[in-house]
Amino acid sequence: MNRIQIVQGDITKVEVDAIVNAANSRLAGGGGVDGAIHRAAGPGLIEECSRLGGCDTGSAKITGAYDLPARYVIHAVGPIWQGGQAGEPSLLASCYRRSLELAVEHGARTIAFPAISCGIYGYPLSAAAEIAVKEVVSFLELDESESLEMVLLVCFDSGVHECYERVFEDLCRRGRGQR
């Protein structure tokens, strides 16, 4: 199974059916990957987002992608790190699951994720990468129809990329996950 790729690059330039945005609960654009996606998509994205009524932490909503090289943007609202005792792991896992579900519901065959909650939200990278990889692997294992052909985990810099690779390799050694 060659359905997961960990790549280093700019998620706004990845050609996939759906790009996941590490969004805020207002879906209003912001800094980091959220701001980059909104800038690259153009004004139509913020206009569509303004009609969605926000999004709860741990959930996701889908819009068009406008000027991005994708059909959809899935806005996933990750948790702000508060030390790990405020439900952050389950909320982050839920973001990934809900994003994958929305992609399948809308016929996406390829999807790209950033490192949700790892920027300004302060989630520890290694813990977040483990949740991301486990959720993607679990979802693909249950996706018997192979409706998703490819999941890209897009890492903005080499440190994030190395962390995701290490987490994925550890998971493979324990007998879960294949590329």
C-alpha positions in Angstrom: 0.0 0.0 0.0 1.5 3.2 -1.1 -1.1 5.6 0.1 0.8 7.8 2.5 3.6 10.2 1.7 5.5 12.5 4.0 6.8 15.5 2.0 8.5 18.8 2.8 7.1 21.8 1.0 4.4 24.5 0.7 0.9 23.1 1.1 -0.5 25.9 -1.0 1.3 24.6 -4.0 0.4 20.9 -3.7 -1.9 19.5 -6.4 -4.5 17.4 -4.6 -8.2 17.2 -4.5 -8.4 18.6 -0.9 -6.0 20.7 1.1 -6.5 20.8 4.9 -6.2 24.1 6.6 -5.1 24.4 10.2 -7.9 26.9 10.8 -9.1 29.0 13.8 -12.7 28.5 15.1 -13.9 31.6 13.3 -12.6 30.4 10.0 -11.4 33.9 9.5 -7.9 33.4 8.3 -4.9 34.1 10.5 -1.2 33.4 10.6 0.9 30.5 9.7 -0.5 27.9 7.3 -4.0 29.4 7.8 -2.9 32.8 6.5 -0.9 31.3 3.7 -3.9 29.3 2.5 -6.2 32.2 2.6 -3.8 34.5 0.8 -3.1 31.9 -1.9 -6.9 31.1 -2.4 -7.9 34.7 -2.8 -10.9 36.6 -1.5 -13.5 34.0 -2.4 -12.3 31.7 0.4 -12.8 34.2 3.2 -16.2 35.2 1.7 -17.4 31.6 1.7 -15.9 30.9 5.2 -17.8 34.0 6.6 -21.1 32.2 5.7 -20.2 29.0 7.6 -20.8 30.2 11.1 -17.4 29.1 12.4 -16.3 25.6 13.4 -15.9 23.8 16.7 -12.5 22.7 17.9 -12.0 19.1 16.9 -14.2 19.4 13.9 -13.8 20.5 10.2 -15.8 22.2 7.5 -15.3 22.2 3.7 -15.2 25.0 1.1 -14.1 25.5 -2.4 -10.4 26.1 -3.0 -10.7 29.1 -5.3 -7.1 30.0 -6.6 -5.4 27.0 -5.0 -4.4 23.9 -7.1 -7.2 21.9 -5.4 -10.9 21.4 -5.5 -11.6 21.8 -1.8 -10.2 23.3 1.4 -11.1 21.4 4.5 -10.8 23.8 7.5 -9.8 21.7 10.6 -9.8 23.4 14.0 -7.2 21.9 16.2 -6.9 22.4 19.9 -4.7 25.0 21.6 -2.1 23.1 23.7 -2.9 23.5 27.4 -0.5 20.9 28.8 -2.4 17.9 27.5 -5.0 17.6 30.3 -7.8 19.5 28.5 -8.7 16.8 25.9 -6.2 18.0 23.4 -5.2 14.6 22.1 -8.8 13.5 21.3 -9.6 16.9 19.8 -6.6 16.7 17.5 -7.4 13.1 16.5 -11.0 14.2 15.7 -9.7 16.9 13.4 -7.9 14.4 11.3 -10.8 11.9 11.3 -13.4 14.5 10.4 -11.2 15.9 7.6 -10.7 12.5 6.1 -14.4 11.8 6.3 -15.3 15.1 4.6 -12.8 14.3 1.8 -14.4 10.9 1.2 -17.9 12.4 1.4 -17.0 14.9 -1.3 -15.3 12.4 -3.6 -11.7 13.6 -3.0 -9.2 10.9 -4.0 -6.1 12.8 -2.7 -5.7 15.0 0.4 -2.9 17.0 2.0 -2.5 17.8 5.7 -0.3 20.3 7.4 0.9 19.8 11.0 -2.3 20.9 12.7 -2.0 22.8 16.0 1.8 22.7 15.9 2.3 26.4 15.1 0.9 29.2 17.2 -1.4 26.7 19.0 1.8 25.2 20.6 1.0 21.5 20.3 4.3 19.5 20.9 5.4 18.4 17.4 6.2 14.8 18.2 2.9 14.2 20.1 1.0 15.8 17.3 2.8 13.9 14.6 2.0 10.6 16.3 -1.7 11.5 16.5 -1.7 12.6 12.8 0.1 9.5 11.5 -2.0 7.1 13.7 -5.3 8.6 12.6 -4.4 8.6 8.9 -3.1 5.0 9.1 -6.3 3.8 11.0 -8.6 5.6 8.5 -6.8 4.0 5.5 -6.9 0.6 7.1 -10.7 0.9 7.4 -11.1 2.4 3.9 -11.5 -1.0 2.2 -12.8 0.6 -1.0 -9.6 2.6 -1.1 -11.6 5.7 -1.9 -8.6 7.8 -0.8 -5.7 7.1 -3.2 -3.1 9.3 -1.5 -2.7 11.2 1.8 0.1 13.7 1.9 1.5 14.9 5.2 3.1 18.2 4.1 5.8 19.5 6.4 6.9 23.1 6.0 10.5 22.6 7.2 13.1 19.9 7.6 12.6 19.6 11.4 8.9 18.8 11.0 9.6 16.5 8.1 12.2 14.5 10.1 9.8 14.2 13.0 7.0 12.9 10.9 9.3 10.4 9.1 10.6 9.2 12.5 7.0 8.7 13.9 5.9 6.9 10.8 8.9 4.6 10.8 8.3 3.8 14.5 4.7 3.0 13.7 5.7 0.7 10.9 8.2 -1.1 13.1 5.4 -1.8 15.6 3.5 -3.4 12.7 1.0 -0.6 11.8 1.2 1.5 8.7 2.6 0.9 5.3 3.5 3.3 2.5 
